[in-house]
Amino acid sequence: MPDEPAIPLADVLRAANELVSAGLIEDYALGGALAAIYYTEPFTTYDADIIFVASDKTLSAGIPAIYSHLQSKGWRVEREHLLVNDFPVQFLAASGLTEEAVRDAQAIEYEGVPAKVFGPEYIIAIAANVGRHKDLARIGQLLKQAKIDKTLLDDILRRYNLKLPKP
């Protein structure tokens, strides 16, 4: 079986920082499975999710400008993903819970690149909101392996009217 390609996460984060510098997005954070992996033991994931606060508040949320900018840097488009070194990245406009998660994200550094990652409490709340089987499994893994601020988690769940699955 061939080796899985390495995730070019530093390139993804560098590109997201560039989008902020260019004024195409206001802010961003790494979300989804790669954000969860920051707090837990690794598991397989097939893409990176960059959740961004749009500078352009129109319906398109600046997506065409983001795609155009990244394509000019050599990224390719494949369905809903942009590909960097053949690794798929989704850029998703934040709103409500995900916008709060971006604004409250933790500053990190990955391979010398400054970035932000969703806090585990927000990853759990978003997973509870989405509710797919893999999201529910991620909740259990985070509750077992990550340091959770229970007061913050309870507050987020209450404010967004969300419930954790029964164990």
Secondary structure, DSSP 8 states (H G I E B T S, - for coil): --------HHHHHHHHHHHHHTTSEEEEEEEHHHHHHTTS-----S-EEEEEEESS-STTTTHHHHHHHHHHTT-EEETTEEEETTEEEEEEE--THHHHHHHT-EEEEETTEEEEE--HHHHHHHHHHH--HHHHHHHHHHHHHS---HHHHHHHHHHTT------
